[in-house]
Amino acid sequence: VRTLAELVRFPSVSAQPAHRQDVGACAAWLVRHLARIGLVRARLVPTPTGGPPVVIADGPRGADAPRVLLYGHYDVQPADPRDGWSDPPFAAVIRGDELRGRGASDDKGQLFAHLAAIESWLATEGRLPVNLRCVFEGEEEIGSPGLLALLRTNPDLFAAEAAIISDMPMVGPDRPALTYAVRGLVGAEVTISRATGELHAGLHGGAVADPVLAACRMAAALRDPDGRITLPEFYARVKAVGPAERAALAQVARLGGGPGSGDDGAGEPSFTALERTTIRPALTITGIAGGSVGADGKAAIARAATLRFDLRLVPDQEPRTIMRSLARHCAAFATPGLRVRFVPGAAAAPLVLSREGAALAAAGRAYTRAFGRAPLWRRSSGTVPVAAALHDRGVTPVLAGFALPDDHIHGPDERLHLPTFFRAIETSLALWEELGAGHAATWQAPPPAEARP
Amino acid sequence: VRTLAELVRFPSVSAQPAHRQDVGACAAWLVRHLARIGLVRARLVPTPTGGPPVVIADGPRGADAPRVLLYGHYDVQPADPRDGWSDPPFAAVIRGDELRGRGASDDKGQLFAHLAAIESWLATEGRLPVNLRCVFEGEEEIGSPGLLALLRTNPDLFAAEAAIISDMPMVGPDRPALTYAVRGLVGAEVTISRATGELHAGLHGGAVADPVLAACRMAAALRDPDGRITLPEFYARVKAVGPAERAALAQVARLGGGPGSGDDGAGEPSFTALERTTIRPALTITGIAGGSVGADGKAAIARAATLRFDLRLVPDQEPRTIMRSLARHCAAFATPGLRVRFVPGAAAAPLVLSREGAALAAAGRAYTRAFGRAPLWRRSSGTVPVAAALHDRGVTPVLAGFALPDDHIHGPDERLHLPTFFRAIETSLALWEELGAGHAATWQAPPPAEARP
């Protein structure tokens, strides 16, 4: 826990240029730590997009063992605004049975549970039951641009039978879960601006296009009064989910795997809160800024306003189609007085995985050994861009998270539940054994090319 | 000009608590300056609302002369954002024939032209042709709450036949103008908030009310596609303006008295740009803030969003009725998940003045002497809360401004055109003479009660 706290203390906020050095320092710390616990060739791998490096390290090679990637991310969400935090966000203090801090749960704590288990394997057995490769990126919170580019340019780095991805919640402290679906993502920012600077709202009000009002109209027009997203054909490819799966989701919700405090009755009327966040797409305006309010407020027509969109997609919606559709919607608000600049952001495809196969079965047994209970099958509301990309390359993603629904990830007072963290370590200890045991026959692919003698 | 630059260097931003001391220092400087130029009883008068004091000073008494108030304001608009400024906003540097700086035109330069003329009168003649009282407030840019309260509690302080108010533009550098109408104002801020903190937009998007989107819908619903404000009965009391007055406005617009660069074709189709900003009401969303954009952007559902409204009114719209109507509009967006808090801001009645009377005639002659041309009659797009309040108390407001349409007031690079400033001083020199000359008979009211021996 002390060593994890060191990791949490890095303010490795990938979205904020001011934290560029902190992100780098965090990556360097991870390389040192991976070497210290006995992994080999721990190194920083630059990405084609020039952002934070990917941290890669390998376990000792076992000839007949399956190749398994361990994916995690060392970057974190911004910790602003500070006023919601009981403790400084990067102090990593312990309150009761929780470690508090930005990234304590998402994803440093989950990543570190595996490292603790791996350290234990290497210290006691001197080996790992799998051919392990750790792949820890520093841009997950901004859509994984570097890692996705690296996957395209250096696919050999990621050659494996399975990838363990622990960056999602379970259903509850005693309710482990395997995730078989993630939502896709379309993010974008748009800025609406006038050619001239700020103008006096009294002198000019009535004869000048108002970029703030235009931004409001642009956002408001995206959703109809029933809460449906109005982009043309937006729902055309949304797959209906059958009654059996909806019943299983209802069971997960009853056990605490719903959105919890994140359910205030808003959303599409004919779906439950958990359904609204898993089998249905969603739109959030995650930010808007224009002109001035509060103490800085002045009676001026703003020069510009900026909106930030976050659309979550479900199968079979296509991120590219929807990004184009969103861009078109925004462009339609340009007028002789108003310029519209649309900046596409992160995009990721939604994903539904098979619930069968050796890797998932092994993960299921590992959870059962650590928690005394078989994992539930859950759909994630969130997005894991790397999961779809690995899946496309024939690597089976195993979405085996250890977070809890009330870890406050992305919000103030993010915390890691330490008793769950300890069970996550036990799960990981078992996981490598289960992945390695008896699967040589089914996983006959050779070890990674570059690791061969 | 050097002394005026001293005055402009005070960042006396009334809207920003961080500048409270600067506002106070500016008021103290004014008191010293008023005493230095020979005015008597120069003092700070606290207001009932506890904000910045009103600076008051009197001229030497002349028994048969009319009582005239000289109104101005020493506070300024905020200078944010800084990036539009070619020079630091409070450096008060001279560029060509302009003095640059926040407040250089609005209102320190206009106020100071009178002080230079008064200084000249006292230095050369040892007297003033009127019973002058200077009244300089420090809260004009936030709606004059203190001065308006002082007018109610201490009306004797403002007993006078006329009030010279120089806080508005002329039509152009060679086109002096008297203003006979000002628009009214309804300002307000509204905050829409959820009970819980920020939530992960992926995990919760679709099942949680989005306060940013709700704010956008609240703003967007205030204007219909034709640009008309949708508040119920909003236009019911808007007075139609006849063809003769519209023709005169068109003439003012042709001479450069229209909104200039502040006309981009937006607004109500059946009115000209100058009409849209004078005889028609207007709505501007002067600010919006919620969640985060740009480098701080994160994938979270915001906790709250804040909107700032600026409504300009025309006769016979009633600020109180419209404030209530706006509050009701906003309250209707409350839901089980969203709380709406409406904070009424400044309110001022629209005003149309008679274009006759001794004081206006005197001002007309003063402009003619200084500019070689009779002033045009113009309607102001802006708001001067104190004008209506003085008018209601029997003091004739004389809206005789010296600003120019392209002084960039309230925007970056605000500037004072020095050749116009010098003619403003000449106008003021003539104004006191014209006000005093030959009007003893028509202005027989005694000098202010407290100034009597």
Interface residues (C-beta under 8 A of the other chain):
Chain A: A15 Q16 P17 A18 Q77 P78 D80 G84 E141 P169 R183 L185 G187 E189 R194 A195 T196 G197 E198 L199 H200 A201 G202 L203 H204 G205 G206 A207 V208 A209 D210 V212 L213 A215 C216 R217 M218 A219 A220 A221 L222 R223 P259 S261 G262 D263 D264 G265 A266 G267 E268 A273 L274 R276 T277 R280 P281 A282 L283 T284 I285 T286 G287 I288 A289 G290 G291 S292 V293 G294 A295 D296 G297 K298 A299 A300 I301 A302 R303 A305 T306 L307 R308 D310 R312 T335 P336 G337 S380 S381 G382 T383 H408 I409 H410 G411 P412 D413
Chain B: A15 Q16 P17 A18 Q77 P78 D80 G84 E141 P169 R183 L185 G187 E189 R194 A195 T196 G197 E198 L199 H200 A201 G202 L203 H204 G205 G206 A207 V208 A209 D210 V212 L213 A215 C216 R217 M218 A219 A220 A221 L222 R223 P259 S261 G262 D263 D264 G265 A266 G267 E268 A273 L274 R276 T277 R280 P281 A282 L283 T284 I285 T286 G287 I288 A289 G290 G291 S292 V293 G294 A295 D296 G297 K298 A299 A300 I301 A302 R303 A305 T306 L307 R308 D310 R312 T335 P336 G337 S380 S381 G382 T383 H408 I409 H410 G411 P412 D413
